[in-house]
Amino acid sequence: MDWVINLFTTTDSVAHIALLYAIVIAVGVLLGKIKIGGISLGVTFVLFAGILAGHVGFTAPTNILTFIQDFGLILFVFCIGLQVGPGFFESFRKGGVTLNGLSTAMIFLDVLVMFACYYLFFDTSNPNNLPMMVGTLYGAVTNTPGLGAANEALTSVFAKGQVPQIASGYACAYPLGVLGIIGATIAIRYITRTKLEEEEEQLNEQEAENPHAKPYQMHLRVTNTYISGRSLLEISQFLNRDIVCSRLLHDGQVTIPTRDTIFCLNDEILVVCAEADAAAIQAFIGPEIDTPWETGNEKQPLISRRIVVTRPSMNGKTLGKMHFSSVYGVNVTRITRQGMDLFASRNHHFQVGDRIMVVGPEENVNRVAEMMGNSVKRLDAPNIATIFIGILVGILFGSIPLAIPGMPVPLKLGIAGGPLIIAILIGRFGYKFKLVTYTTTSANMMLREIGLVLFLASVGIKAGAGFWETVVQGDGLKYVYTGFLITVIPILIVGTIARLKFKFNYFTIMGMIAGTYTDPPALAYANSSCTKEAPAIGYSTVYPLSMFLRIFSAQIVVLFFCGA
């Protein structure tokens, strides 16, 4: 039995380290699925399992723990960046600017409340108290990447001394942070005297009055004499709206119109356009007809097929420059990306993973499918080269020192901020550099979760040795109630302002709060309260910027104030 004892006690062996992480992660993930009051801590429970292992002496060499911790953090934040990158800049469109402004104000208030609690409840002469409050802050806002960024920044500030184990403060504040976010969101409902039924009805009215730019299909008869004798290109330019004419019925024969096709009076056309533009296009061209066409007399059967873009050479090319109608005799009527239907605008940039609806003769559609790739199996393999090229550039970028007056050490974005920014940029503009950034949702989630559990397990094991003294015999109770204050005060202030001053729908506010605190349980609660997509829209609008600001503010607070 000596081999079993050695396996658990020889801390520097590979087998021991692998066993340690396997046990901590497995136990943490399984216990994290337990729900109390319908709420679970999820994968974050790995941190608590690691703390328990470290407390009983089940540990590994510090340098190994640090390496795995940092590598897990890099993998985690980079995959987050790739996920939010495509929508990061689009989140600042009209309406999104105000939501992101409110979200930024909430993040700023979180930091202010943290400093207020620090000066009110803690001994400011102790250099460890402010770093511990930073850990409490990120537990209160349930943001693990921020904890990682703060941890990394502290290694620069405390280069010659022992780095405070701020995971203890994070662990104390996190459980009430999850409950506090949901509780404060409910409190806003009563403070503002909001009725859920009225909010739901308001969303129904908004959908009817302001249709989103989703694809809309209609059959029209040409009755405008101005159109007669003009080409599809001329008509499209005059309308100044994106329009796709996928079929034309002229003298009883159905054809695929090209940009040079001439329209005549009483022609019947099948049009796909943005839903919001449908009325204007119909008014210009002619009335909508209800009876579908008979296509039996066509020389070639027309088919509709969904084609997947898998050929890397298509990455970044615009629809308008592909000349599908004039060269291939087909039309692209719809584009689906990440489960969302997009209108086939001429300015649309293709990305690997897009699914396009193509209408035309079967032979021509097959040619387009071959050109675009249409190999689903190719999508199953993640683009590992792009991921590690991005990590390489991110680490180099994050290591650039920026000297700022008043700071004891140069500012560096580090291994959290650098890869995050580069991943966002690659996710949005990678096609310009021939980088294929597509990964399946499951592949991205797998890499992200592996990075997260490695990071949490390492942080927990390192913090476990002194956790009992810090929490039970030290200021643990203070971390709990100050963390609760950090959680709820900004939500109550900003949420009430968003409702009373800016008149946002309550369900949108719920999503905005969940996105600002990057808290999936809060989003799940919001989604369960509403039958519409308002919470998810609010969440996705502020999530990219919030994640970036949480990570960046962690480094700013640590480097500016903890090193003073």
N, C-alpha and C positions, 0 to 999 in steps of 0.2 A: 504493500500500500504506500510505500515511500514515494512512488512516482506520482500518486494523486496529491500527496502533501506538497511535493516539490512544484507541481503544476500550479498550486494556489499560492505558494510562498516565494518562489523564485521570480521576483518582480521584473527582472530585466530580460526574461526569456520571451521570445516571440509568441510561444504558445500561451503563456500567462497573459500577455497583453491582449491577444485576440480573445481569449476566454473572458477577460475582464470586460471588454467592450461588448461582447456578445451577451453576457448576462445583464449588464446595466441597460443596454438598449432594449433587449427583449422584455425585461421586467417593466421598464419605464413605459414602453409602448402599450403593453397589455393593461397595466394599471391605468394608463391615461384614457382608456376607453370606458372606464367606469363613469357613469353619469350620476350626479347628485342634483336633484331638482331639474333634470333635463339638460344639465350643463356638465361637460367634461373638460379636463385640462389638455387632452390630446397628447401630442408628441412632446409637449413641454414637460410632462411628468418624467421624461428621461433625466432631466436636471435633478429632480428629487431622488431618483434612484442612484444617480452618480454621487450625490451628497451622502447618502446612506452608505454606499460602498467606501467612500473616502473616510467616513467617520469610523468605520470598523477596521480600517487599515488595509482594505482590499484595494490596492492602488498600483501605480506603475511609476517608472522614473519620470521626473518632472520634465526633462527635455523631450521625452517621447509624448507625454501628455500635451505639451505646448505645440509640438509639430502637428499632431492630429487635430488639435483645436483650431489652429490657424488654417490648415488645409481645408477642414470642414467649413470654416467660415467663408473662405474664398469661393468654394464650390457653391455654397448656399446663396451668397449675395450675387454671384455672377448669373446663376440661373434665374434669380428674381429679376435681374436687369434685363435678361433676354425676354422674359415674359412681359414686362411692362413697357419695354422699349418701343414697340410699334405704336402704342397708344399714348406715349408720354407727352408728346408735343400736341397731339390732337385733343388732349384733355383741357387745353386752354381756350377752346372755342367759346362762343357766346354762351353764357350761363355757367360754363365750367370755370370761367375766370373768377366769378363770385364765390362759387363753392370752394375752389382752391384757396382763395383769399381767406375764407372763414376757417378752412382747415389749417392754414399756416398760422392764423391767430390762435387757434387752439393749441398747436404745438408750442408756440411762444409762451402761452399762458402756463402750459405744463412746466416749462423751465422756470418761470417766475414763481410759481407756487412751490416748486422744489427748493428754490433759494429762500423763500419766506419760511418754509418749514425748517430749513437748515439753521437759519439765524434765530428762530424762535425756540426750537426744541433741543438743539445740539450744542456741544462745546466747540466753538469755532477755532480754539487754539490747538485742537487735535487735528493733525494733517490728514488723518484717515477718515474723518467724518464726512467731508464733502465727497470724496470718491464713493463712499458707501451710499450716500444719498443719490448719486448718479445711478448706481445700480438699482436703488429703490425706484427711481424715476422710470427706468425702462421696464421694471416689473409692473409698475402701476399702469403703464401704457401698453403692456403686453407686446413689447417689440424686441424680439431676440436679436436681430441684426444690430440694433442700437447698442445692446449690451456688448456684442462682439467688438464694435467700433470703439466703445469706451474702454474695454479691456485692453485693446491694442494700443490706444493712445496712452494709457497709464504706464505701459512698459517704457515709453519714452520719458515720461515725467519722473518715474521712480526708477530710473536706470541704475542708480547706485544703492537703492534700498529695496525692501521687500514690497512687492506690489500688493495693494489691498485686494482681498478676495470679494469683489463687489457682487458676486453671484449670490452671496448670502442675503444682501438687501433685495436683490431681484427675486429670490425665492420667497422671501417674506411678503412682498407686495403683490406678487403675481396672482394668487388665488382670488383675493379681494378685488384685484384689478379687473378680472373677467366679470365678476358679479357686479362691480361698481359701474362698468360701462353700460351694461343692460339696465341696471337700476336707475342710473341717471337719465338714460334715454326715456324710461317710463315716466320719471319725474317731470321731464319737460312736457310730456303730454298733459299732465294735470296742471302744471304751472300756466301753460298757454291755453288751457281749457279746449283741447283739441278732441274732436270726435272722429274716430277712425272711419265711420261710415261716410261722413262728409268728405274726408280726404280721398277715400276710394272713388266716390262719385266725381270729385274734381279731376282725378286722373282719367276717368272715362270721358269727361267733357274735353279735356286737353287732347286726348287721342283723336277725338272726332274733329276738333277745330284745327289742330296742327299736325297733320300726318307727317311722319318721318319720311325721309327720302329713301323709301324702299321700292324695289322694282314693282311696276304696275303694268299689266298687260290689257290691251283693249283692241277690238276690231273697229276700224273707222271707214267711212265712205268719203271719198274726196269730193267736196262740193264747193270749195273755194276756187273761183275762177283764176285767182292770182297764182295758184299752185300749178294750174294746167300748163304743161309745156316746160316746167322747171324740173331740175334734177334733185335727187334726194340731198346731195351736198348743199345746194343752194337753199333748200327749204330748212335744213338743219342750221345753217349759218344765220338765216333770217330769224328763226325762232330763238337763237342764242340759248338753247337748252339742250342737254344731252338727250338724244333720242335714238333708238335703234328700231329700224323697220325690218322685221325678220321675214315677212312674206308679202307678196303683192299678187292680187287677183286682177288680171286684165284680160278682157275678152274671153273669160271662162278658163283661163290658164293661170295656174299658180307658179310663181317664180321667186327666186331669192333676189331681192333688189340689191344693187351695188350703189356706190356713191354717184355713179353716172346715170342711173336709171331715171327716165323721164316719167313723171306722173301725169295722168290724164283725168278729166272729170269722170266721176262715177267709178273710178278704180276703188278697190277695197284693199286695205292694208292692215297688217297685224303689227301693232306698235308696242314696244316696251319702253317705259320711261320712269322717271322718279314719280312716286305717288303724288307728291305735292305739285308736280307740273302737269298732271293728267288733264285737269280742266282747261288750262290755257292751250295745250296742244290740241285738244278736241275742238275747242272753239275756233282755232285757226284752220284746221284741216277739214273737219266735217263731223257729222253726228256719229255716235257709236251705234253699231248694229249688233243684234243679239245672236243671230244665227251663225254657228261655225261653218266654215267652208267645207265643201267636199273636195278631197285631194286625189280622187281616184284617177283623174285624167292627166296627172303629172307624168312627164317623161321619165323622171327619176323620183323614187319615193323620198320624201323629206322626213328626216328623223331628228329627234332631240336627244342629245347625249351629254351626260356630265363627265367632263374630262379633268383629270388631276394634273396639275403642273408639277412635274418631277424632274425635268431636265434643267440642270444648273445654268445652262446658257440662256434660259428664259428669265432668270432672276433679274428684276429691275427694269425689264423692257415695258414700255407703255403700250396699252391696247391700241391707241391711235396709229402707232407706227408699225403695227403688225399687218395692216391691210387685209384683214380676214375676208371682208366682203369682196373687194376688187380682185384679189389674187386667188383666194381659195373658194370663193363663192359660198361662204357660210357667214353667219352672224353670231356673235357672242351676246347673249341676252341677260345673263346673270352671272355673278361671281360670289362665291361663298368663301369666307376666311374665318377660321376659328369659330365656326358655327353661326356666323352672322352673314345675312344676305346683303350684298353690296350692289349698287347699280353699276352697270358696265359703262362707266365714263371713259371717254377717249384718253383722259389723263391718268387713268388707273395704272399703277405700277404692279406688274405681276411679281409674286413671290412664290418660291417653291412651297407647295402645300395648298395653294389656291385651288379651288374646284370651280370650273367654269361650265356654264350651260351653253352648248353649241347647237345651232339649228342649221340644217342644210342637207344636201344630197348625201346619202350614206357614204359614198366613195370619198367625197370631199371631207366629210367629218372624220373619216378614218385617217386622212392625211394630216389633219390638224392634231388628232390624238397622237400620232407618231411624232409630230414636231414638238408637241408640248411634253412628251414623255409618257404620261398616263400609266406609269408603273408604280402601283401602290406599294409593292414590295420594297422599292427603293426608299420610300418614306419611313419604313420600319427601322432603317439603320440611321442612328443619330450622326450628325455631322461633327465628329469628335475633333477634327482639325480646327474648325472654326471656334469651338469652345476653348481649346487650349491656346490658340493664337490670341484670342481675346483675353484670357487669363494672363498670358505673358505680357501683352501690352498694358493691361490693367495694373499689374504689379509694378512695371516700370513707371507708369504714369503716377501711381500712388506713392512712389518713392521719391518723387521730385520735391526737394525742400523749398518751401516758400517762407522767406524771412518777413515777419510782420512785426512792426514796432510794438513793444509792450508784452510780447510773448517770450517766455524764457527759452523756448526751443522753437526751431522752424516748424511751420505747419506742414504736415504731410497728410494726404488723403488716406494713405496706408493701404493695407491689404483688404480693407472693407470698402472704403470710398472709391479707390482707384478702379478695381474690377467692376464695381457697380456702375460707375459713370461710363466706362468703356462698353459694358454690356448693353446699356441703354442706347448708346450711339450705334453700336453694331446692329442691335435689334431694329433700329429705325433706318439706318443708312448703309447697312452692310452690303446691300446689293450693288451700291456704287463701286465697291472694291471687289466685286465678284465673290463675296463671301456668302455662302448659303447658311442662313441662320435658322432654318426650319428644324424643329424637333417636335415630335408628337407630344401631346399634352402629358401622356403617361411617362414618356422618357424624361421630360423636364421635371415632372413631379418626383420621379424616382431619384434623379441626381440631386435635386434640391433637398429632399427629405434625408438622403444619406448624409449630405453635408451638414444638415441641421442636427441630426442625432449624434454625429461624431463631435460636433462642437459642444452641444449640451452635455453629453456624457463627460467630455474632457473637463469642462468648466466645473461640473458638479463634483467630480472626483478630486480635483485640486482644491475646491472650497470645502470639501467634507471634513478635512482634518480639524479645522478651527470653527466649524459651523456651530457646534453646541455652545462653545464659549461666546461666540458672537451673538447668537440669537437668544438663547435661553438665559445666559448669565450676563449678557450685554444689553444692547439696545434693540433687540429683536421686536419687542412690542411697539417701540417707536417707529420702526420701519413699516410695521403693519398699518398703523393709523395715519402716519404721514403719507404713505403710499395711497391710501384710500382718498385722502384729501387731494392729492395730485391727480387722481383719476377723475373725481366727480366735479370739482369746482370749475375747471375749464369747460367741461361738457355742459354744465348748467348755464354758464354765462353765454357761450357761443351758440349753443343750441337754441336758447330763448331768443337771442338776437336774430338768428337765422329765421325763426318762425314769425316773430312779431314785426321786425323791421323789413326783412327781405321777402317775407311771405312765401318762403319755400314750403312745398308740400311736406307734411310730417314724415312720410315714408322716405322721401328723398333725404331728409335730415338724418333719419335713422341710418341710412346707407352711408351718408357722409361721415357720421361719427364712427361707424364701424371701420370705414376705410382710413380715417385719420389715425385710429388706434391700431390699424392693421390687424383687426381681431375677427377671425372667421366665426366664432360662436355668436358674436353680436350681429353679424350679417345673417347667420342662420335664423336667429330670433326675428330679425326684421323681415326676412323673406316669409317666415311662417305667419306673420301678421298681415301680409298684403298679397293680393292675387296678381298684382301688376309687377312690372320690372323696375319700378322707381327705386327701391333699395339697392338693387344691383347696379343701376346706373349711377346713383350717388356714390356707391363704394368704388366702382371702377374709375370714376372721374377724378377722385382725390387720391386714390391709392398710390399711383406712381410717384407723384410729387411728395406725398407724405412719407413714403419709404425712404426717399432720397434725403429729405430734411431730417428725419429721425437719425439716420446714420451720420449725416454731416454735423448736426448739432451736438451729437455725443462727443465728437472729436473737438469741436470748438469749445464746449464747456470744460472738458478735461484739460486741454492745452492752455486755455486762457486763465482758468480759475484754479484748477487743482495744482498747477505748477507754480502759482504765484507765491 
